[in-house]
């Protein structure tokens, strides 16, 4: 089950809409990266309609529009277009935005209707950050290796453990933390719990990173943090549907979005060098042409994965293929294009240096490439890689 609907607007129209924000975002890219402007300050200056993109229509009474029609971003096919365009402007900015799209699945599918409405009402009209905490220092985002534990304590529970590389973790007013019930083994022992900033025993520290600095990657530490029964996400659903299933499903759903962000960086680097090298030699011209071809083919793969999810046919393999291809493209293109600008390119072209730094971060989001290749292989072996009803892009 997905949380979004069919594509409402043509991709080119959406590309133009989000491209309208690109100039202002790009102007702030290096100041945000260098720490000269605070994320909170930047968020306060952004069009509120952009911050509410993806909200249910009933909580977004003033949405963005295309040709006079509202854009509510309720399909993954729309989502990946927006991700690519905003990442083209600045992926760090995109990841710094208030609200967390990765939390959508939990909120839409596992929250009770009243909880869902209360949550959206809280975040709809004021910039608020929400974190989604799975990754741990020793086991990455592998839910089965999770060491953060939830232990019974009378009529409540206690949360203990550490999460690392959590986007907006130190900014979040609330977050969803994945953990294992004490003594439980296997996937059915995984739970997702709600933790609020300022809770006793909860400490968050922003980490220094070489790229994607706007994302505010953080380390979160939980020392006997109290969790009530009401804070357990999806508590009225079976253990098969919540916890582990919630984490894996969220990664599968939003992996094409990670690919779209990586693609946006690759395209940004390509466009930058084309602007700097208007008359490249034969070798460089051939390299640029090859990269341009890859940009278009990877975009088609990402959009195919997104359409499959919208059609209810997504099985994870196609999403994994989209992410692997996009990450490789982002890394290859930024490295190659930097060399094309000469040995002092990082000093002479700080924006290209930033693109290259940012491109390295996507390998670690939603599972590394070796894990994704296993998912791809499983899809091929089980003949489920490409849904028969979904035409190849």
N, C-alpha and C positions, 0 to 999 in steps of 0.2 A: 504493500500500500504506500503510495506517495502522498505528499501534502500539497502538490501543485496541480495545475490544470493545463489545458492545451495552450499552444502558442496563440496569442491574441494579435500580435503585430508582426509585420515583416521584419526580419533581422536588419535590413539596411535602414529602415525607419528608426529602429531602436538604436542602431549604431550612431545615427545622426543625433539622436536625443542625448545620449550619454557623451557623445563627442563634444557637445556644447559646453560641458563642464571641464573639458580637458585642459583648456588654456590656463585657467585659474589654478587648477590642481597642479599642473606642471610647474608653474611659477613658484609654488611652495614646496616642490619636491626636495630640492637640496636644503633649504632652511629646515624642513622637518627632519631630514636625514642627519643634518649637522647639529640638531638640537637648538637651533636658533628660534624656533617657534614651537610652542607646546601643542600637543594633540588636542587638549581641551580647548585651547584658543582657536585652533583651526576648525574643530567641530562646531563651535559656536558661530563661525562665519559661513558655514556651508548652507546651501538651500535646504530648508527642513524637508522639502519633498523628496530630496535625494536620500536623506536619512531614514525616511519611512518606506522606501522602496522595498517591496516584499511583504509589507504588512497586509493583513486581511482588509478588504474594502471597508468593512464596518468600523475600522479603526484608522482609516485614512480618508478623511473627507475632502482633502485637497491634494490629490495625486498629481504626478507629472502627466503630461498629455502628449500624444502624437496625433497630428491631424485632427485635433479636437476630441480624441478618444482617450480615456484614462489608461494609464499604465500602472498596473498593480503588481507586476512581476510575480505572477503566481504559476509560472511554468519554468522548468529547468532550461528549456530552449531559450527563453528570454534571459534567464539568469546568467548563462554563459556569455551572451553578447555583452551584457553590462559588465561582467567581470573582466572581459578582455579589454574593453574600452577604458575602464577606470584604471586597470593595471598598466595600460599603455601610458596613461598620464603619470601615475605613480602607484606602484603596488604597495608601498609602505603606507601611503594615505588610505588606500582601499582597506587594508587590514587594520587600520586605526579607527575606522568608523564605529560609532556607537552601535549597540545591538549586535547580536551574533547570529548570522544565518544558520550556522550549524546547530543551533538549539531549536530550530524550527520543527524538526521531526518530533522531538520530545514534547514540545509544547502542543503541536497540532494533534498528535496521535495518542500521547500518553497522559496529558493533563485532562482532568475533568473539565467540562464546559465552563464552570464557574471560575476555576483556577486559570484556565486559558484566557478568559475575558479580563480577569483582574490583572493578569500579567501584561497583556497588550495595552490595557488602559494606563498602566504604570510607565511604560517605555515609549508610548506613542507621541507625547508632546514635550518631552524633555530629553536631551541627549543623555543616555545611560548605557554603560558598557556591561555586557554579560559575557562570562567566560565559560568555556566548555573544556573540562579538564579530564583527559584520559592519560596523556603521556607521563611516564615516570622515568627517573634517572637510569635505572638498571634494565628496564624492559621496553623502553620506547612506548609505542601505542598498542602493544600486544595485550589485549584484554585478559588473555589466559595467564599471562605472567604477572598480573597486577598484584602489588603488595600492600596498597592502601586498604585498610580494613575498617569494617563497621561492626562494632561489638555491642551486644545488648547491655543495657544499664538500667535495670528496673523497667519503667514504662517508656524509656527512651533509648537512645543509642549514642555511642561515642565513635568519632571518626579519627583515625590516626594514619599518618603517612605523608608522602611528599609527591608533588606533581611538578614537572619541569617543562619549560618551553610552552607555556600556556598563553595564548594570545590575549592581551588586555587583562591579564590576571590581576595585576596590581591596581587596575583602574575599575574593575567590575564592582557594581553595587550588589550583584548576586551572581552565582554561577552554579553549574551542574557538574558534580564531581562523581566520577565512576570509581567504585570500590568493590571489595569482596567481603561478603559476610564472614565473620571470624569462624574458622573451622570448616568452611564450605570449600569444595573443590569443583573444578569444571566450570563450564559457561553459565550454568543455572545459578551459581553463587554470586554473580555480578549484579550490583545494584547501581542506580544513579540517584544521587541525593542532592538536595538544594542546600547551598551554603551561602550565607549573607556576609558581606564585608563587615568587619567589626565584631564578628562572633568571637567569643572567648576561645583562645587557643588557636585561632586562625591568623597566620602571618603570610604576607605576600611581598615579594621583592622583585623588582624589575631587573632583568639581566641585560648586560651589555652585549650587543651583537654587532657583527661586521656589516650586516645588511638587514633590510626589512625592519628598520628601527622603529618605524611608526607602529608596528604590530604590538609593541610593548610586551614581548615575550617575557614571561615571569616564572619564578619558582614559588610554589604554594606549599606551605607546611601546615599540617593539621595535628594538633596535640590535644587529644581528648575533646575535640569540638563536639558540642551537643547537637544531636540530630533527632528530631521528633518523628513520629510515624507519618505525620502530614508532609514531612520533607522528603520522603521516599517517593521518587517519581514513578508513576504508573503502579502504585501499590495495589490498586484494585484490579489490575490485569495479572494474568498468569506470569510466572517467572520465565516462561519460554519467550514471552513477547517483550519484556522489559530488560533493563540491564545490558547484558552482552548483546542481545539482539538490537537494542537501541544504538549501541556504539557502532556495531558493524554496519547496520543499515545506514546510519548517518554518514559514515565514511564513504560507502558505496554511492549514496545519493549526491554527495557534494564533491566527489573526486573529479568529475568533469569541470567543476568550477575552479579547482586548483590548477587543472590543465589550462583553463582559459586565462588565468592570471599569468602563468608561465608564458603562454603564447603572447599575451599583451606585452610582456617585457621583451620577448624576441622581436616582435614587430616594432617596438619603440627603438630598440638598438638599430634595427635595419633602417628605419626611417631617418634616424639621426645620421648614420653614416652616409646614406644617400644624399642627405643635405650637405654634408661636409665634403664628399667626394663626387662632385657632379660629373666629372669626366674621368672615370677610373680606367686603368689599363685593361688589356684583354683578360688577364688572369683574375684580377679583382672583379671585373664585370661578370665573369663566369661564376665566381663565388657568390656574388650578390644575386644573380639569377637563380642559382641553386637554392639559396636560403629563401628566396621569395616563393619558389615552388613548394618548399617544405612548409612554409607558413600557411599556404592555402590548403595543403593536404592535411596538416594537423588540425586546422580549423574544421575541416569537413568531418574528421574523426570525432572531435569533441562534440560537434553539433549532432552527429549520429548517436553518440552515447546519451546526450541530453534528451533527444527525441524518444529514445527507447525507454528512458525512465518515465517520461511523461505518458507514454503509452502503456505503462505498467509492465513492460517487457525487460526492464533492466535486471541483469543478474550479477553485476559486478565486474565481469570479465572485460566488457567493452569499456567501462569506466576506467578500469586499470590500464588498458591499452592507451586510452586517450591521455591519461596522466603521464605514463612513461614516455610517450612520444613527445609530449609538450615539454616535459622537464629536460629531456635530452636536447631538444631544439633550443630552448632558452640558454642552456649551458654552452652548447656549441656555437650559437650565433654571437653571444656576447664576447666569448673568448676570441673567436675568429675576427670579429669586427674591431675589437680593440687592437689586435695586431695590425689590421689594415690601416689604422690611424697612426701607426708609428711607435717607436720605443718609449716615448714619453707621453703616451696617450692618457694614462691614468692621471697625470698632472695637468695636461693641457685640456682634457675633456672630462671634468669631474662628474658630469651627468652620466657618461658612458661607464665610468668607474662604478658609480652607484648601480647602474643597470646590472653590471657583472656581479657585484656583491649580492644584490637582491636575488638574482637568478639562482644562486647556490642554495637558497633557503627552501625551495619547493620540493627538492628531493626528500626532505624530511617530513613533509606534510602528508597526513593520511596514509602512511605506510611507504617504506622505501621501495626502490625499483625492484630489488630481488623478490620482495613479497608480491609486488604487482605482477611480475613475470610468472610466478606460481599460479596466481589467479587467472592469468591469460591462458596458461597451459591447461588448467582445469577446464576452462571454457571450451577450448578446442577439443580436448579429449572427450568431453561429454556432449559435444555438438550443440552447445548452448551459447557459443560466442556471439553470433549475430542472430537476433530474432528473425524468423523467417518472414514475418509480416512487415518488418521494417526494412525498406530498401536501403542499400548501401549509399552513403552520401556521394 
